[in-house]
Amino acid sequence: MKRIPLSIKVISIAIIILGGVGLAMIIGWIQFQDIFYNFIAFVFGLVIISFLAVIGAVFVGMFISHRIFSSREFTTFEEEMLKMRRDVEDIKKKIDEMEKKD
């Protein structure tokens, strides 16, 4: 049986705690102002939300880069640059031939 990594367990526990605090605020067990007076709870929530935002941004970046690099065809600009490269190589060959004749 595959073991669950410690990092996943820690993140899951932090999300459950934040979810519980959010639910308690919605139900009314904890007043919204009490969270700001408790500095540790405020910093804990801020750090966890920031960490999850960074992880989400990484996944979005991976998705976008995969979509960009998964296209198998050249764009119009890239095709034009390849044609230009061939033209420049042909011109160089012609210039070299002209120099050899002289």
DRENTORKOL-3810 file (N, C-alpha, C; in nm, 4 decimals):
REM DRENTORKOL-3810
@n.u->0.0846; n.v->-0.1182; n.w->0.0000; ca.u->0.0000; ca.v->0.0000; ca.w->0.0000; c.u->0.0888; c.v->0.1242; c.w->0.0000
@n.u->0.0527; n.v->0.2212; n.w->-0.0803; ca.u->0.1328; ca.v->0.3427; ca.w->-0.0933; c.u->0.1057; c.v->0.4374; c.w->0.0236
@n.u->0.2145; n.v->0.4922; n.w->0.0788; ca.u->0.2012; ca.v->0.5847; ca.w->0.1925; c.u->0.1718; c.v->0.7253; c.w->0.1449
@n.u->0.0918; n.v->0.7966; n.w->0.2205; ca.u->0.0596; ca.v->0.9359; ca.w->0.1894; c.u->0.1738; c.v->1.0231; c.w->0.2410
@n.u->0.2292; n.v->1.1121; n.w->0.1548; ca.u->0.3403; ca.v->1.1974; ca.w->0.1979; c.u->0.3002; c.v->1.2900; c.w->0.3117
@n.u->0.3976; n.v->1.3246; n.w->0.3946; ca.u->0.3738; ca.v->1.4108; ca.w->0.5098; c.u->0.3245; c.v->1.5487; c.w->0.4665
@n.u->0.3777; n.v->1.5984; n.w->0.3558; ca.u->0.3368; ca.v->1.7321; ca.w->0.3099; c.u->0.1875; c.v->1.7363; c.w->0.2766
@n.u->0.1371; n.v->1.6304; n.w->0.2158; ca.u->-0.0061; ca.v->1.6239; ca.w->0.1837; c.u->-0.0882; c.v->1.6200; c.w->0.3116
@n.u->-0.0404; n.v->1.5457; n.w->0.4113; ca.u->-0.1127; ca.v->1.5385; ca.w->0.5384; c.u->-0.1178; c.v->1.6751; c.w->0.6063
@n.u->-0.0050; n.v->1.7461; n.w->0.6074; ca.u->0.0008; ca.v->1.8775; ca.w->0.6726; c.u->-0.0906; c.v->1.9770; c.w->0.6011
@n.u->-0.0842; n.v->1.9788; n.w->0.4690; ca.u->-0.1696; ca.v->2.0716; ca.w->0.3931; c.u->-0.3169; c.v->2.0372; c.w->0.4132
@n.u->-0.3497; n.v->1.9086; n.w->0.4155; ca.u->-0.4891; ca.v->1.8671; ca.w->0.4369; c.u->-0.5390; c.v->1.9108; c.w->0.5739
@n.u->-0.4565; n.v->1.8926; n.w->0.6762; ca.u->-0.4960; ca.v->1.9349; ca.w->0.8108; c.u->-0.5164; c.v->2.0857; c.w->0.8172
@n.u->-0.4256; n.v->2.1615; n.w->0.7534; ca.u->-0.4389; ca.v->2.3069; ca.w->0.7536; c.u->-0.5668; c.v->2.3504; c.w->0.6819
@n.u->-0.5987; n.v->2.2854; n.w->0.5703; ca.u->-0.7215; ca.v->2.3196; ca.w->0.4977; c.u->-0.8447; c.v->2.2850; c.w->0.5804
@n.u->-0.8412; n.v->2.1727; n.w->0.6486; ca.u->-0.9549; ca.v->2.1340; ca.w->0.7332; c.u->-0.9732; c.v->2.2346; c.w->0.8472
@n.u->-0.8624; n.v->2.2778; n.w->0.9078; ca.u->-0.8718; ca.v->2.3771; ca.w->1.0157; c.u->-0.9300; c.v->2.5082; c.w->0.9626
@n.u->-0.8785; n.v->2.5544; n.w->0.8481; ca.u->-0.9326; ca.v->2.6788; ca.w->0.7906; c.u->-1.0796; c.v->2.6631; c.w->0.7526
@n.u->-1.1141; n.v->2.5467; n.w->0.6969; ca.u->-1.2542; ca.v->2.5223; ca.w->0.6638; c.u->-1.3423; c.v->2.5208; c.w->0.7869
@n.u->-1.2920; n.v->2.4620; n.w->0.8950; ca.u->-1.3680; ca.v->2.4601; ca.w->1.0203; c.u->-1.3880; c.v->2.5994; c.w->1.0766
@n.u->-1.2827; n.v->2.6810; n.w->1.0711; ca.u->-1.2946; ca.v->2.8198; ca.w->1.1194; c.u->-1.3928; c.v->2.8970; c.w->1.0318
@n.u->-1.3854; n.v->2.8759; n.w->0.9014; ca.u->-1.4801; ca.v->2.9429; ca.w->0.8113; c.u->-1.6233; c.v->2.9018; c.w->0.8369
@n.u->-1.6446; n.v->2.7724; n.w->0.8570; ca.u->-1.7785; ca.v->2.7225; ca.w->0.8869; c.u->-1.8287; c.v->2.7771; c.w->1.0204
@n.u->-1.7406; n.v->2.7812; n.w->1.1207; ca.u->-1.7791; ca.v->2.8358; ca.w->1.2511; c.u->-1.8143; c.v->2.9832; c.w->1.2394
@n.u->-1.7473; n.v->3.0561; n.w->1.1516; ca.u->-1.7807; ca.v->3.1981; ca.w->1.1320; c.u->-1.9159; c.v->3.2129; c.w->1.0634
@n.u->-1.9447; n.v->3.1235; n.w->0.9658; ca.u->-2.0735; ca.v->3.1303; ca.w->0.8965; c.u->-2.1884; c.v->3.0953; c.w->0.9916
@n.u->-2.1689; n.v->2.9920; n.w->1.0708; ca.u->-2.2729; ca.v->2.9506; ca.w->1.1655; c.u->-2.2922; c.v->3.0552; c.w->1.2753
@n.u->-2.1843; n.v->3.1240; n.w->1.3120; ca.u->-2.1947; ca.v->3.2271; ca.w->1.4132; c.u->-2.1289; c.v->3.1909; c.w->1.5445
@n.u->-2.0579; n.v->3.0777; n.w->1.5491; ca.u->-1.9901; ca.v->3.0389; ca.w->1.6720; c.u->-1.8705; c.v->3.1286; c.w->1.7004
@n.u->-1.8058; n.v->3.1762; n.w->1.5934; ca.u->-1.6915; ca.v->3.2674; ca.w->1.6065; c.u->-1.7287; c.v->3.3976; c.w->1.5361
@n.u->-1.7087; n.v->3.5075; n.w->1.6031; ca.u->-1.7359; ca.v->3.6378; ca.w->1.5421; c.u->-1.6179; c.v->3.6767; c.w->1.4514
@n.u->-1.6478; n.v->3.7450; n.w->1.3453; ca.u->-1.5452; ca.v->3.7838; ca.w->1.2492; c.u->-1.4386; c.v->3.8722; c.w->1.3135
@n.u->-1.4779; n.v->3.9583; n.w->1.4037; ca.u->-1.3827; ca.v->4.0478; ca.w->1.4693; c.u->-1.2864; c.v->3.9712; c.w->1.5597
@n.u->-1.3293; n.v->3.8586; n.w->1.6132; ca.u->-1.2430; ca.v->3.7803; ca.w->1.7020; c.u->-1.1207; c.v->3.7271; c.w->1.6289
@n.u->-1.1353; n.v->3.6977; n.w->1.5001; ca.u->-1.0219; ca.v->3.6461; ca.w->1.4220; c.u->-0.9117; c.v->3.7516; c.w->1.4130
@n.u->-0.9489; n.v->3.8771; n.w->1.3917; ca.u->-0.8477; ca.v->3.9821; ca.w->1.3797; c.u->-0.7813; c.v->4.0112; c.w->1.5145
@n.u->-0.8514; n.v->3.9884; n.w->1.6239; ca.u->-0.7918; ca.v->4.0107; ca.w->1.7552; c.u->-0.6958; c.v->3.8982; c.w->1.7924
@n.u->-0.7171; n.v->3.7812; n.w->1.7361; ca.u->-0.6274; ca.v->3.6687; ca.w->1.7605; c.u->-0.5213; c.v->3.6688; c.w->1.6503
@n.u->-0.4054; n.v->3.7220; n.w->1.6795; ca.u->-0.2993; ca.v->3.7420; ca.w->1.5807; c.u->-0.2503; c.v->3.6090; c.w->1.5231
@n.u->-0.2395; n.v->3.5077; n.w->1.6051; ca.u->-0.1883; ca.v->3.3785; ca.w->1.5588; c.u->-0.2825; c.v->3.3170; c.w->1.4551
@n.u->-0.4113; n.v->3.3236; n.w->1.4801; ca.u->-0.5081; ca.v->3.2690; ca.w->1.3844; c.u->-0.5046; c.v->3.3471; c.w->1.2536
@n.u->-0.4893; n.v->3.4773; n.w->1.2640; ca.u->-0.4839; ca.v->3.5605; ca.w->1.1439; c.u->-0.3603; c.v->3.5263; c.w->1.0606
@n.u->-0.2450; n.v->3.5161; n.w->1.1232; ca.u->-0.1214; ca.v->3.4847; ca.w->1.0510; c.u->-0.1282; c.v->3.3437; c.w->0.9933
@n.u->-0.1821; n.v->3.2486; n.w->1.0709; ca.u->-0.1962; ca.v->3.1117; ca.w->1.0226; c.u->-0.2809; c.v->3.1078; c.w->0.8955
@n.u->-0.3942; n.v->3.1723; n.w->0.8985; ca.u->-0.4810; ca.v->3.1757; ca.w->0.7802; c.u->-0.4152; c.v->3.2446; c.w->0.6630
@n.u->-0.3453; n.v->3.3528; n.w->0.6897; ca.u->-0.2783; ca.v->3.4267; ca.w->0.5833; c.u->-0.1690; c.v->3.3430; c.w->0.5177
@n.u->-0.0913; n.v->3.2728; n.w->0.5974; ca.u->0.0168; ca.v->3.1898; ca.w->0.5433; c.u->-0.0388; c.v->3.0734; c.w->0.4619
@n.u->-0.1394; n.v->3.0069; n.w->0.5128; ca.u->-0.1964; ca.v->2.8915; ca.w->0.4417; c.u->-0.2598; c.v->2.9359; c.w->0.3105
@n.u->-0.3351; n.v->3.0430; n.w->0.3125; ca.u->-0.3983; ca.v->3.0912; ca.w->0.1896; c.u->-0.2931; c.v->3.1357; c.w->0.0891
@n.u->-0.1876; n.v->3.2010; n.w->0.1338; ca.u->-0.0804; ca.v->3.2414; ca.w->0.0431; c.u->-0.0110; c.v->3.1195; c.w->-0.0172
@n.u->0.0151; n.v->3.0193; n.w->0.0649; ca.u->0.0790; ca.v->2.8971; ca.w->0.0168; c.u->-0.0076; c.v->2.8282; c.w->-0.0884
@n.u->-0.1361; n.v->2.8180; n.w->-0.0622; ca.u->-0.2267; ca.v->2.7550; ca.w->-0.1586; c.u->-0.2384; c.v->2.8375; c.w->-0.2866
@n.u->-0.2299; n.v->2.9699; n.w->-0.2744; ca.u->-0.2344; ca.v->3.0548; ca.w->-0.3937; c.u->-0.1117; c.v->3.0312; c.w->-0.4814
@n.u->0.0039; n.v->3.0152; n.w->-0.4197; ca.u->0.1258; ca.v->2.9878; ca.w->-0.4966; c.u->0.1161; c.v->2.8525; c.w->-0.5657
@n.u->0.0669; n.v->2.7516; n.w->-0.4936; ca.u->0.0509; ca.v->2.6186; ca.w->-0.5546; c.u->-0.0473; c.v->2.6264; c.w->-0.6717
@n.u->-0.1565; n.v->2.6985; n.w->-0.6548; ca.u->-0.2529; ca.v->2.7147; ca.w->-0.7636; c.u->-0.1925; c.v->2.7860; c.w->-0.8827
@n.u->-0.1113; n.v->2.8874; n.w->-0.8570; ca.u->-0.0468; ca.v->2.9594; ca.w->-0.9667; c.u->0.0500; c.v->2.8690; c.w->-1.0421
@n.u->0.1198; n.v->2.7837; n.w->-0.9707; ca.u->0.2113; ca.v->2.6890; ca.w->-1.0365; c.u->0.1333; c.v->2.5940; c.w->-1.1265
@n.u->0.0212; n.v->2.5420; n.w->-1.0768; ca.u->-0.0583; ca.v->2.4510; ca.w->-1.1585; c.u->-0.1171; c.v->2.5217; c.w->-1.2805
@n.u->-0.1618; n.v->2.6446; n.w->-1.2638; ca.u->-0.2140; ca.v->2.7195; ca.w->-1.3783; c.u->-0.1026; c.v->2.7435; c.w->-1.4797
@n.u->0.0175; n.v->2.7779; n.w->-1.4319; ca.u->0.1310; ca.v->2.7975; ca.w->-1.5222; c.u->0.1680; c.v->2.6706; c.w->-1.5955
@n.u->0.1647; n.v->2.5580; n.w->-1.5255; ca.u->0.1943; ca.v->2.4304; ca.w->-1.5914; c.u->0.0889; c.v->2.3984; c.w->-1.6973
@n.u->-0.0355; n.v->2.4259; n.w->-1.6674; ca.u->-0.1429; ca.v->2.3999; ca.w->-1.7646; c.u->-0.1257; c.v->2.4860; c.w->-1.8888
@n.u->-0.0968; n.v->2.6146; n.w->-1.8681; ca.u->-0.0821; ca.v->2.7055; ca.w->-1.9821; c.u->0.0393; c.v->2.6672; c.w->-2.0658
@n.u->0.1525; n.v->2.6380; n.w->-2.0010; ca.u->0.2718; ca.v->2.6013; ca.w->-2.0778; c.u->0.2510; c.v->2.4695; c.w->-2.1519
@n.u->0.1776; n.v->2.3763; n.w->-2.0930; ca.u->0.1482; ca.v->2.2505; ca.w->-2.1619; c.u->0.0632; c.v->2.2771; c.w->-2.2857
@n.u->-0.0343; n.v->2.3646; n.w->-2.2724; ca.u->-0.1199; ca.v->2.3960; ca.w->-2.3875; c.u->-0.0407; c.v->2.4640; c.w->-2.4991
@n.u->0.0548; n.v->2.5486; n.w->-2.4598; ca.u->0.1353; ca.v->2.6186; ca.w->-2.5603; c.u->0.2288; c.v->2.5214; c.w->-2.6315
@n.u->0.2966; n.v->2.4360; n.w->-2.5554; ca.u->0.3969; ca.v->2.3478; ca.w->-2.6138; c.u->0.3385; c.v->2.2217; c.w->-2.6760
@n.u->0.2128; n.v->2.1930; n.w->-2.6514; ca.u->0.1557; ca.v->2.0707; ca.w->-2.7054; c.u->0.1128; c.v->2.0857; c.w->-2.8515
@n.u->0.1065; n.v->2.2063; n.w->-2.9019; ca.u->0.0694; ca.v->2.2232; ca.w->-3.0427; c.u->0.1840; c.v->2.1740; c.w->-3.1305
@n.u->0.1525; n.v->2.0926; n.w->-3.2273; ca.u->0.2543; ca.v->2.0279; ca.w->-3.3094; c.u->0.2880; c.v->2.1083; c.w->-3.4354
@n.u->0.2091; n.v->2.2040; n.w->-3.4715; ca.u->0.2327; ca.v->2.2793; ca.w->-3.5935; c.u->0.3054; c.v->2.4089; c.w->-3.5629
@n.u->0.3780; n.v->2.4572; n.w->-3.6634; ca.u->0.4431; ca.v->2.5868; ca.w->-3.6500; c.u->0.3398; c.v->2.6967; c.w->-3.6690
@n.u->0.3606; n.v->2.8062; n.w->-3.6003; ca.u->0.2734; ca.v->2.9214; ca.w->-3.6217; c.u->0.3123; c.v->2.9875; c.w->-3.7532
@n.u->0.2310; n.v->3.0795; n.w->-3.7992; ca.u->0.2591; ca.v->3.1497; ca.w->-3.9237; c.u->0.3900; c.v->3.2265; c.w->-3.9143
@n.u->0.4131; n.v->3.2890; n.w->-3.8016; ca.u->0.5369; ca.v->3.3642; ca.w->-3.7812; c.u->0.6580; c.v->3.2714; c.w->-3.7890
@n.u->0.6492; n.v->3.1551; n.w->-3.7230; ca.u->0.7612; ca.v->3.0609; ca.w->-3.7243; c.u->0.7877; c.v->3.0075; c.w->-3.8649
@n.u->0.6818; n.v->2.9800; n.w->-3.9405; ca.u->0.7000; ca.v->2.9351; ca.w->-4.0789; c.u->0.7693; c.v->3.0420; c.w->-4.1624
@n.u->0.7298; n.v->3.1663; n.w->-4.1432; ca.u->0.7922; ca.v->3.2765; ca.w->-4.2171; c.u->0.9400; c.v->3.2904; c.w->-4.1804
@n.u->0.9730; n.v->3.2740; n.w->-4.0526; ca.u->1.1131; ca.v->3.2823; ca.w->-4.0096; c.u->1.1957; c.v->3.1679; c.w->-4.0693
@n.u->1.1381; n.v->3.0482; n.w->-4.0786; ca.u->1.2097; ca.v->2.9363; ca.w->-4.1403; c.u->1.2345; c.v->2.9610; c.w->-4.2886
@n.u->1.1351; n.v->3.0180; n.w->-4.3579; ca.u->1.1545; ca.v->3.0537; ca.w->-4.4988; c.u->1.2637; c.v->3.1585; c.w->-4.5135
@n.u->1.2632; n.v->3.2553; n.w->-4.4251; ca.u->1.3647; ca.v->3.3602; ca.w->-4.4298; c.u->1.5034; c.v->3.3011; c.w->-4.4047
@n.u->1.5117; n.v->3.2067; n.w->-4.3153; ca.u->1.6407; ca.v->3.1416; ca.w->-4.2868; c.u->1.6922; c.v->3.0694; c.w->-4.4103
@n.u->1.6027; n.v->2.9983; n.w->-4.4797; ca.u->1.6431; ca.v->2.9304; ca.w->-4.6036; c.u->1.6895; c.v->3.0305; c.w->-4.7087
@n.u->1.6175; n.v->3.1418; n.w->-4.7191; ca.u->1.6564; ca.v->3.2453; ca.w->-4.8155; c.u->1.7952; c.v->3.3010; c.w->-4.7829
@n.u->1.8221; n.v->3.3250; n.w->-4.6563; ca.u->1.9524; ca.v->3.3779; ca.w->-4.6163; c.u->2.0622; c.v->3.2763; c.w->-4.6469
@n.u->2.0360; n.v->3.1493; n.w->-4.6217; ca.u->2.1352; ca.v->3.0461; ca.w->-4.6537; c.u->2.1617; c.v->3.0396; c.w->-4.8039
@n.u->2.0556; n.v->3.0509; n.w->-4.8839; ca.u->2.0735; ca.v->3.0511; ca.w->-5.0298; c.u->2.1563; c.v->3.1707; c.w->-5.0753
@n.u->2.1289; n.v->3.2865; n.w->-5.0181; ca.u->2.2038; ca.v->3.4071; ca.w->-5.0539; c.u->2.3506; c.v->3.3923; c.w->-5.0155
@n.u->2.3776; n.v->3.3339; n.w->-4.8986; ca.u->2.5170; ca.v->3.3111; ca.w->-4.8557; c.u->2.5892; c.v->3.2188; c.w->-4.9524
@n.u->2.5206; n.v->3.1127; n.w->-4.9973; ca.u->2.5823; ca.v->3.0203; ca.w->-5.0925; c.u->2.6144; c.v->3.0912; c.w->-5.2238
@n.u->2.5220; n.v->3.1731; n.w->-5.2702; ca.u->2.5453; ca.v->3.2456; ca.w->-5.3952; c.u->2.6620; c.v->3.3426; c.w->-5.3818
@n.u->2.6710; n.v->3.4097; n.w->-5.2671; ca.u->2.7819; ca.v->3.5037; ca.w->-5.2438; c.u->2.9142; c.v->3.4272; c.w->-5.2393
@n.u->2.9152; n.v->3.3124; n.w->-5.1733; ca.u->3.0376; ca.v->3.2309; ca.w->-5.1671; c.u->3.0794; c.v->3.1856; c.w->-5.3082
@n.u->2.9833; n.v->3.1466; n.w->-5.3891; ca.u->3.0141; ca.v->3.1049; ca.w->-5.5263; c.u->3.0710; c.v->3.2203; c.w->-5.6086
@n.u->3.0144; n.v->3.3400; n.w->-5.5876; ca.u->3.0629; ca.v->3.4580; ca.w->-5.6595; c.u->3.2059; c.v->3.4922; c.w->-5.6152
@n.u->3.2346; n.v->3.4785; n.w->-5.4884; ca.u->3.3687; ca.v->3.5068; ca.w->-5.4387; c.u->3.4686; c.v->3.4055; c.w->-5.4923
@n.u->3.4289; n.v->3.2810; n.w->-5.5071; ca.u->3.5195; ca.v->3.1783; ca.w->-5.5596; c.u->3.5507; c.v->3.2028; c.w->-5.7065
@n.u->3.4563; n.v->3.2569; n.w->-5.7819; ca.u->3.4783; ca.v->3.2861; ca.w->-5.9248; c.u->3.5788; c.v->3.3987; c.w->-5.9419
@n.u->3.5774; n.v->3.4937; n.w->-5.8476; ca.u->3.6692; ca.v->3.6087; ca.w->-5.8601; c.u->3.8033; c.v->3.5660; c.w->-5.8178
END
